[in-house]
């Protein structure tokens, strides 16, 4: 059963229960009032009968007195209990005199009896309690029919209201089904004026947006990975064919084999980077955090990187604050800094300068790698940490475009952050912020 039908069913059941309670209350209250009214009518009938009966010369005279009127019996007895006037064969005849009104259970039902003495005779007004049921049974039937009609109307009205209320949800479901069937994540759900519908469509649209972005990134990642792997494979194939065709020329063969080794190393680095990113996505990278001296680590690293910069005709300087300790995975931090410096070397201008800075800023250690290279446009800065993204592919043919993406992932694993400030044509500054131990 659908949710809409279940709501209508529960709503109808609740209405039916409520009507039953109201009917029972009405029945109880109506019986009480009717019984009280019957007692009052018995007293009035007795009073009216006494005013119409006269005793003259020891004889009774009845003036327009009816034996039964509206279910109330009028009986007249002599002092010894002999019935002088009234209908015989009813239970109220066999009961002795008692002044006032009383309720008795007799062989033919429950009776309300009221007696009054008058000149040696006594008059009795009596009525069965069942009289009230015959009087109000028609009212009960009307109330019951009205209650059932109200239940039916309530059920139909409830179904209409619920259908109207669920209409926006059904539209959302229909649109969602179209999106699922059409495999088009660019579509969005339209919201109605209802708050719940707006919130649901907003949440669903947000999810669709994230899925769309995720699928686009996955497609870009797959396309870029295929492109990056295709290039070295093509070079390896071409060099292998060339080496085979020049098998007698040792120098040419050695040159081809060197090119093959170079491209193989490039593929190895690319595959290793892809595996690390895959592990990071799955959360399966093992992190070996410990407290170590960031200052000492960067001192040793700067000597190695300065030599690499000099080989590229670049100057390298470092300004490192002493005594800074962090709690992180040392290998990841080293690799992150190396990637940042390699990135600065790749994109620096000829005879450019690279500066490595370490300082303390309250509870954070700040590592900055600054270059005066080609810089990064504002548009490219938004994608600089995306996988396979390269600012200038012509200048970085040996790069896979995964270095900065790895830096971002390794920074996140160590509760660190990475950011960039750059101006096109004037260089860039990458900043790695690590919590101090």
C-alpha positions, 0 to 999 in steps of 0.5 A, a space after each residue: 500500500 502506498 504512503 498516500 493510501 496509508 495516510 487516508 486509511 489512518 485518517 479515515 480510521 481516526 475519523 470513524 473512532 472519533 465519530 463512534 466516541 461522539 455517538 456513544 457520548 450522545 447516546 449516554 447524554 441523550 438517555 440521561 436527559 430523556 429519562 429525566 424528562 420521562 420522570 418529569 412527564 410522569 409527575 405532570 401526568 399524575 398532576 393532570 389526572 388528579 385535577 380531572 378526577 372528582 369524588 362526589 357522594 363516594 363515587 368517582 367521576 372521570 373527566 376526559 381522563 385517558 388510560 394511556 397517553 404518550 406511553 404513560 398509564 393512569 391508574 386509580 385504586 381503592 384504599 384496599 388496592 382494587 383497580 377502579 380505573 386503568 388498563 389491567 394486565 400490566 406490571 404496574 397494577 400489582 404494586 402496592 401504594 407508596 407515596 412519591 416517585 420510584 423506579 421498579 424492575 417488574 416482570 414486564 420491564 423497568 417502570 417509573 411509578 408515581 402515587 398520590 392519595 386523594 379522598 380515600 383513593 390513590 392515583 398512579 401514573 406509570 411508564 416503562 423506561 423502554 418508552 424513551 428508547 422508542 421515542 428517540 430510536 429514530 433520532 439515534 438512527 439519524 445520528 448514526 446515518 449522519 455519522 457514517 455520511 461524515 466518515 465517507 465525506 471525511 475519507 473522500 476529503 482526506 484523499 483529496 487533501 492528501 493527493 493535493 499535498 503529495 502532488 509536488 512529491 509525485 512531480 519530484 518522483 516523476 522528474 527524478 525517474 526521468 533523470 534516472 531513465 535519461 541518464 542526464 544529471 544536468 536536469 534539476 527538480 522544480 520545487 513548489 511553494 511547500 517548505 518540505 518540497 523546497 527542502 527536498 528538491 534543494 537537497 536532491 538538486 545538490 546531490 545531483 550537482 555533486 554527482 554530476 561534478 564527480 562524474 565529470 571529474 572521473 571522466 576527465 581523470 580517465 581521459 587525462 590518464 589515458 592521454 598521459 599513458 598513451 604518450 609514453 607508450 607511443 614513444 616506447 613503441 616508436 623507439 623499439 621499432 627504430 632500435 629494431 631497424 637499426 640493430 647493427 648501429 650500436 649508438 642508435 640502439 643505445 639512444 633508443 633504449 635510453 629513451 625507452 628507459 626514460 619513458 618507462 620511468 615516467 610511466 612508473 611515476 605516473 602509475 605510482 601517483 595514480 595508485 597513491 591518489 586511489 588509496 587516498 580516495 579509498 582512505 587506505 593510505 597508511 599514515 605514520 605520524 610522529 613528532 619531528 623537527 620541521 626546521 632540521 628536515 627542511 635544512 637538509 632538504 634545501 641543500 639538495 634542492 638548491 643543487 637541483 635548481 643550480 643545474 637549471 640555472 636558477 638561484 635558490 635561497 632558504 629562510 628557516 626558523 629554528 626549533 619548529 616541531 610538528 606532529 605529522 607523517 615526515 615522509 609525506 611532508 618531505 614529498 610535499 615540499 619536494 613537489 612544490 619546489 619541483 613545480 617552482 623549478 619547472 615553471 620558473 623563468 631562465 635565471 629565476 629565483 626560488 625562495 623557501 621560507 619556514 616560520 611560526 604563526 601562532 599554532 601553525 608552521 608555515 612553509 612557503 615556496 616562492 618563485 618569480 616564474 610565469 605565474 598562474 591566472 586567476 582562472 587557472 588558480 581554481 583548478 591548480 590542485 585538480 588532477 592532471 591539470 597543467 598551467 603550461 603543458 609545453 613547459 612541463 612535458 615531463 610532468 604528469 600534472 598529479 604533483 599538486 593533487 598529491 600535495 593536497 591529498 597528503 596535506 589533508 591526511 596530516 590536518 594541513 592546508 595548501 594554498 596558492 597566491 599568484 599573478 600571471 607573469 610575476 610568479 607564484 607562492 605556494 603555502 603549506 600550513 601544518 599544525 605545530 606539535 
